[in-house]
Amino acid sequence: MARTINEIIAEMDAEQALQSSLSGLNSPSQTAIYTLWKYIIASSIWAHEKLWDLFKVELETIANNAVAGTDGWVQSKALEFQYSATDPQVITLVNFVPTYTIVDTDLQIITRCSVKTLPNKVVSVKVAKSDPPSALSSTELSAFGGYLDDISFAGVQYSPISLASDKLYLDAEIFYNGQYSSVISDTVIDAINEYLANIPFDGNVRVSSLYDAIQNVAGVTDVIINDMAIRADATVFANKTYLVQSNATIYNKYPTFAGYIVEEDTASNTFVDKLTFTPES
């Protein structure tokens, strides 16, 4: 930031005071020749620093608007994707930046996005819409793929992915203070669902975090996880992946396939079916 003229003159005065050979320059006149030269030089320095400030702003504006092509940039552009079932949304280049002629936030359907650069310049772009999240329809995903093609860089291949939610199977015994018997089932299941909903998109399911979520419920005194498993929606129940099996931990964490996860919905294997609540005296 440019200094003021008075600040620059003050620095000159301070430096002059350190030079014994200049001690004779002590006239109180505002028109003394050395005083005028200080003002002229200070004005020139101020003008120079102001020009640097303007140049800095110009460079920062260019940098902020530049098409970087990083994973973070792709993610931000994915969240700007617009879709309409009746009015095709087509991007154009404005100052070499891909954008929509009319930005309509009501048409920005993507609410979750994870971008990962894989080998061979393949970029995986995993997305979901709505809140709570759900998979894009086939037409929405097709439109999103075309959008990614339009913003892509030469030699880079984007792979758009949007899947139905993963499913969590949990067989556990929860011990609790008997005074909470009327609400314990609902509050524990609510806590599990809240934990699942708050896992970062495309993040990991963690055994310890799920345990803590249950343990922190009012009235819960202890938790024993007998079996805990995860499966992609397209994977049959029998082929689920166990994190805990027969009380033994196999994986302490496991990545989500779709990027988000909900309760197992296979008949007789929901939380209500597989969670046992035991009161303690």
JOKAWO-V670924 format. One line per field, one symbol per residue. ss: DSSP state (a for helix, b for strand, c for the rest). burial: + if it has 24 or more other ideal C-beta (glycine too) atoms within 12 Angstrom, else -. A space follows every 10 residues. Layout:
BEGIN
ss->???
burial->???
END
This chain:
BEGIN
ss->ccccaaaaaa aaaaaaacca aacccccccc ccaaaaaaaa aaaaaaaaaa aaaaaaaaaa aaaaaccccc aaaaaaaaac cccccccccc bbbbccbbbb ccccaaaccb bbbbbbbbaa abbbbbbbbc cccbcccaaa aaaaaaaaaa acccccbbbb bccccbbbbb bbbbbbbaaa cccaaaaaaa aaaaaaaccc cccbbbaaaa aaaaaccccb bbbbbbbbbb bcccccaaac bbbbbccbbc ccbbbccccc bbbccccccc aaaabbbbbb c
burial->-------++- -+-------- ---------- -------+-- -+---+---- ---------- --------+- --++++++++ +++-----+- +------+++ -------+++ -++++----- --+++++++- --++++---+ +-+++-++-- ++---+-+++ ++++++++++ ++++++---- ---++-+++- +++-++--+- +++++++-++ +-+++-+-++ +-+++-++++ +++------+ ++++------ ---+++++++ ++++------ +--++-+--- -
END
